[in-house]
Amino acid sequence: AAGIRIVGPFRPGAGLKAPPILLAVLLAVGAARAASVAGTVRTDAGAPVATARVELYGGSPTWYSTSVYTNASGAYSITQVTNYNSYPYQTVSVPDGTYTLSVTSEPVNGAGYTRFYEWGLAVSGTVTKDVTVEEAGAISGKVTDVEENPIIGQYGSGANISAYSYVYGGYSSGYAYSDSSGNFTMKGLKAGTYDVSV
């Protein structure tokens, strides 16, 4: 409980010549509980997935976001987020709230692993969230004009290829830019039927 303690000599009737009175205000302030999200990312065969990017974002009216990478054992831990409603942006402990958790991983070789999303993740105190991803497929191709000249992709122009599909009751998507030969590859896709646009 808060209290007031008077410290120092005090002589009644001494008037203005009395020494200053030091007021020490003791405030008992309860520390806000810091939340956290931690877990492991593994394949459906049980193998750990290293260097997977794990993102946590959401919040209303304040928007929080952060990303971390799994270690060699596939483990991750999120204890802090960035408050994007403040300027300059501030790094704070994870507040209780509702967030989206996403996991992406694209190894150098192969098509990578399926992307994982969980919307509406309730975070309060310590939350353990283990994630399982599957070996993924890929869509590759080449973009040319009517004379079969390659179309080079770049941000804002050229060939920006995207694919999306609702598969296994969830949403899977990918995007890529064609290279100098017009070739492209989109990785990390679940098995299914996709609509592809350029």
N, C-alpha and C positions, 0 to 999 in steps of 0.2 A: 504494500500500500504506500502511497505517496505521503511524505511527512515533511515538516519544516523543523530544522534544528538551528538554534541561535548559538553561535560560537564566538567567543571573545569576551573581554571584560565589559561589563555594563553597569554603570553606577547611576541609579535613579537620581534625578535632580542635578546632574552634572551639566545639563544644558548642552550648548554647542561644543564645549570643550571636551566632551566625552569622546573616546576613541570610536572609530566607525564600527558599525554593527555588521558582522559578516553573516549573511544568510546563506546557509547551505541547504539547497532544495534537493531532496532525495526522491527521485522518481523511479518507480518500479514499472518498467516497460516490458511487456511480453514480446519476445523475439518472434518474428514471423517465421512460420515453418517453411523450410525450403523443400520443394519437391524435386524428384529426379526420375529419369527413365533409363533403364539399363537392361541388357540382355545379350543374346548371341544371335548371329546370323549363320545359318547352316543350310546345306543343300538337302533335298529330300532323301539323299542317301546318308545324311548325318555328318558330312564333311564340313569343317568350318570354312567360311568365306571371308578371306582377308581383304582389306582395303575397300570394303563395301561402304558406300556413302549413305549415312543414316541422317535423315532430316526430320526435324520437329518444328512445326509452325502452326500458328493459329492465335486465337484470343480475340475477345471483344469486350470493350471498345479498343483496348490496346493490342497491337499486333506484335507478336513475338516470333522469332525464328532463329534457328541455328542448324549447323550440320557438323557431324563428326565422322570419323572413319574407323572401321573395325580393325582390331589388331590381328596378329597371326593366328590367334585362337578363335577369331570370329566375334570377339566380345566388343561391346561398346558401352559407353556411359555418358549420359547427358545431364549435367548439373546446372548449366547456365545457358541463357538465351539472350538475344539482342532485342532491346526494346526499340522498335522502329517508329514509335510515336513521339519519341523525344529527339531533340537535336541539340548538341551532337548525340548520336546514338549511344545508348548505354547498355553495358553488359550487366545482367542481373541474375539472381538465382531464379530457377524455374518456378513461376507462380502456379498455384492450383488452377486448373481450368480444363478446357476441352481443346484438343489439338489434332492435327493430322500427322501421322508418322509414315514416312516413305523410305524405301531402301532401293538403291540402284547399284549395280555392279557390272562392269563390262571388262573382263580380262583382255589382255593384249591379243591372245589367240582365242579363237572360237567365238560363238555368238553371245557369250555371257550368260547371265541368269535373268530370270523373269523379274520384272519390277514388282515391288510390294507396296501396297497402300493400305492404311487403315484410317478411315475418317471417324471422327467422333471419339477419339481416344480420351477417356477421362483420366486426368492426372491429378492425384492427390496424395501427398506424401511420397513414398518410394514405390514405384511401379516397375515390375519386371515384365518385359515384353520380348519374348524370343520369336524370331522370324525364320520361316522356312521358305526358301526359294527353289525354283526348278531350273534345270538346264534349259536354256532358251533356244528358240529358232531365230532365223534372220531372213530378211528380204533383200535381195540384191538385184541390180539391173543397170541399165544404161539409158541416158537421156540424150536424144539427138533431135535435130530439126528435120524437116521433110527431105533435106538433101543428105541426111545422115551425118551431119557435122555435130560433134559433141557440144552440148550446152553445159557450160561451167556454172556451178551453183555458188552463190555467195549471199551474204545477208542482205535482204532488201531487194534482191533481183536474182535473175538466173533461175536455177532449178532447186527449189526448196521442196523436197519430197517428204510427204507425211503419210502415215498409215494409222488406221484406228479400227478397232473391233471390240465388240462385247463378247468375251469368251469366258467360259467357266463361271458365269455369273458375275464377272468382274470386267473392268475396263483395261484394255491393253493397247498401247500406242507406241509409235516411234517416229523419228524424223531424221533426215540427213540432208547434206548438200552434195551434189555431184562434184567429182574432182575434175582435173584438167582434161581427162579423157571422157568425161560424161558419166563415169561409173559411180555408183552409190551402194551403200550397205546400211541397213537398219538392223540393229542388234537388240537383244533382250526381249524378244516377243514370245508370248505364249502361243501354243499351237492353236490354230483357228483359221477363220476366213476373214480377210482384211480388205478394206477399201483403201486404195492408194491414190493419192492426188499429187500433182506436180504444180 
